[in-house]
Amino acid sequence: MLTILSNLNNFIICIILNILILFKSELHAITEVKFKNEQYIKANFAICNKIINFALRKIIYMKIFAFAGSNSTSSINKKLVTSVLKSFPDFEQNLIDLNDYEMPIFSVDREKFGFPKEAYQFLENINNCDIIICSLSENNRNFSVAFKNIFDWCSRINPKVFQDRKMFLMTTSPGGYGGGNSMNLAKNIFPAFGGNIVESFSLPKFYENFDESKGITNDALRLELNQKILEFKQSLK
Ligand SMILES: Cc1cc2nc3c(=O)[nH]c(=O)nc-3n(C[C@H](O)[C@H](O)[C@H](O)COP(=O)(O)O)c2cc1C
């Protein structure tokens, strides 16, 4: 997507060029055979339209790869991610479940026999996305085993696990720190693994501050999250 955005200037230049060509052909029409000129104009319009539609489709349907760093079937982090994804209706969304990426516990002995296909698939999800939205859970002031195992396997295939995708990073937990230890850890280490954390948000006391149908119920926290979502979207322009 970044490439497309950076190429947007080129698209605009192309469109301006096409308009200039059309204008030129209009002038030409005064002296040239009319029929030939009309065909030329139509062909230019078709190319212009194709370029505009392609650019718009790419911009409107940016791809989100989303996950909760938990394998719990009732994960509160997945609830938070699901709720935040509602603020991205114009984006293609790929929300995965870590249970579909369960692999043997990583070991340097096991990797000698090759890498599980799930590790490649997880990396492929990242490769195919424009942005990452995730919420990490916290177990014993650390990432969940489920997430850490995927992280370890993936890092052995590609040390730039997150492949420089812009990331909206969240954590939540029932406690007052809202998974702040996982957040601090992620902020410390993700950049070394290709993580480009653009915005971050921790939701404390999940069960007091979140309602599945309403989302975040605490006004100040909801405002903070919405502001960060807005700033994140602006960073994509
Ligand atoms: C073994 C274990 C350790 C935990 N350690 C922490 C912790 O260090 N900090 C915290 O805020 N919550 C901790 N919790 C509570 C989790 O945050 C809570 O279970 C939460 O629901 C996990 O997120 P999830 O529902 O997305 O899996 C722990 C829970 C378990 C089962």
The ligand as a Gaussian input file, in Angstrom:
#p B3LYP/6-31G(d) Opt

LIG

0 1
 C       -1.509000     -18.000000      33.896000
 C       -2.102000     -16.621000      33.857000
 C       -1.298000     -15.547000      34.123000
 C       -1.815000     -14.258000      34.054000
 N       -0.989000     -13.202000      34.270000
 C       -1.457000     -11.940000      34.119000
 C       -0.586000     -10.829000      34.236000
 O        0.586000     -10.948000      34.459000
 N       -1.115000      -9.591000      34.063000
 C       -2.447000      -9.394000      33.768000
 O       -2.855000      -8.252000      33.617000
 N       -3.293000     -10.441000      33.654000
 C       -2.839000     -11.692000      33.816000
 N       -3.686000     -12.779000      33.673000
 C       -5.088000     -12.532000      33.385000
 C       -5.292000     -12.433000      31.895000
 O       -4.992000     -11.118000      31.496000
 C       -6.738000     -12.793000      31.544000
 O       -6.880000     -14.181000      31.712000
 C       -7.139000     -12.362000      30.156000
 O       -8.465000     -12.782000      29.941000
 C       -6.222000     -12.948000      29.100000
 O       -6.534000     -12.394000      27.844000
 P       -7.371000     -13.232000      26.782000
 O       -8.784000     -13.388000      27.333000
 O       -7.363000     -12.385000      25.554000
 O       -6.699000     -14.543000      26.617000
 C       -3.180000     -14.074000      33.750000
 C       -3.987000     -15.175000      33.499000
 C       -3.452000     -16.434000      33.551000
 C       -4.337000     -17.612000      33.252000

